[in-house]
């Protein structure tokens, strides 16, 4: 993994609605993604993790802060050609492989739609070659190109979704719960594929998920988000071994471990936001140890540092 | 033709003895002129007071199998063979809705996967629970309302009076699932069938709902038939586990036996593909291929085509059950004395090693409290 930062969010906020009805889905969030690493965003539904992914894709406008791609700001007003270039470099993989593929198009078209839009080929033969290469890369046969999505199983469809993203030669993949809809036996295949792409192609991933067992296996760093706020961000193993924020602890205690002995003795930690006393000192995003950030007041931080 | 309403044997069943016994059940569906055999001669025993988990991937027939105990198969489905004995009544022979009403809801109740669709959006939540409570008992409206309020409280919904009048859309996902559980337990059933009750929920909520089901089971003395594909959830809930593949139970045993001493290659594969057991940076074990089509008759062992360790005999003859211990059995030729020695995958061994260490330590410690200390440190 190199140290080059390709994507960074600085104090980013996303607000839906305005005036009295305004709702801050993402509140003052900062993080970055290095080249060739997997950063995971975990949190429960409604915490704003998907909104962050969409804000980076410029689907939702942000209401505060900035998002940077390498050295250029990509939030707010961006000129047309820059936006176009960006859309090619950042691709997305969606949660539900049943819903994210056009049922009426053949795989050949689904995979090459981006190529058509960006005119990334000169001859028909070149386009075909690109589609074939993408299919092979995700472990599908080139002859599948002439079939329709309904002829494939869930795991295969998810691979088609990944092939469609890869054919654009992206640098960052935003994967929004890509394995939640898959069966246990298929899940391992897709996890392996994502890991291999990271290793072989040096791709970066922003992995959005709620299944912490998978997240631990594939991430380099993990960010925990609660109600639109990042509460903790740390290298994967550090977060699992030494979680400090009470919400992170609650989340980790809720993950079922496939070991009856541990699982039957475990007691559940329930997070109660009322336990923080932020009336006097406002909490801040603080670096606890190198690379391990947590959101808390000075007093809490001092307690966690032990 | 008129069918008799089943008469249940009222004798109390002591904890640990068999309450529901399914024997050689076969369930078929008619689909576009073809016959799909979803459950192929599967047998199962549910004991009083225990939690039995059925594990398997989608399409393994686990839901269909459980639903057949409630007479909830789709129209095109039927039980084409076998028996399911519950308190002297063969559930597989029940035909009419009238007959089922004596069982379903009253004796055997179900919690569904998706709380969004299990509740009626046009009726207040409390009313739906009241209906369920009143359906099987002669009770005036006020009495059943009090039962419903008690149920709401029991499943951990605060301010039951206010919540009673609210509609499902005013409930969060976790609260909705609690309400669904309240309707299921309103009649005090003996068996609670939970079909992936937490798959649609967040991990934090999932943990709470699992805890709730566990507590209710203990307080009400129910037996729980828990269907899931998540082995973490199984580890938390199950006393015993039945692993299903392609419409059959392939391995059955106590929770410890399945997790630490599995014998069927499919169970190995399931355990080995868990990311929790994988080593970071290495490939996870993945099962290749897909489950077989159940439209065709399956020859030999259904898992053989996906099993790299398959023997020749697996493709020819269906294996019988081999008993591993009095409570543990597996349906694989590997356990036949004539079979070659086949090692289980490394990842699964790691789990197994843990059990061995524990046994050795327990003997060494033999009550000195060391074993307890070890348990605390391992957490």
Interface residues (C-beta under 8 A of the other chain):
Chain A: X44 X45 X153 X155 X183 X184 X185 X186 X187 X188 X189 X191 X192 X195 X196 X210 X211 X212 X213 X214 X216 X217 X218 X236 X250 X251 X253 X254 X255 X256 X257 X258 X259 X260 X261 X262 X263 X264 X265 X266 X268 X270 X271
Chain B: X57 X58 X173 X202 X203 X204 X205 X206 X207 X208 X210 X211 X229 X230 X231 X232 X233 X234 X235 X236 X238 X255 X256 X259 X269 X270 X271 X273 X274 X275 X276 X277 X278 X280 X283 X284 X285 X286 X287 X288 X290 X351 X354 X358 X375 X378 X379
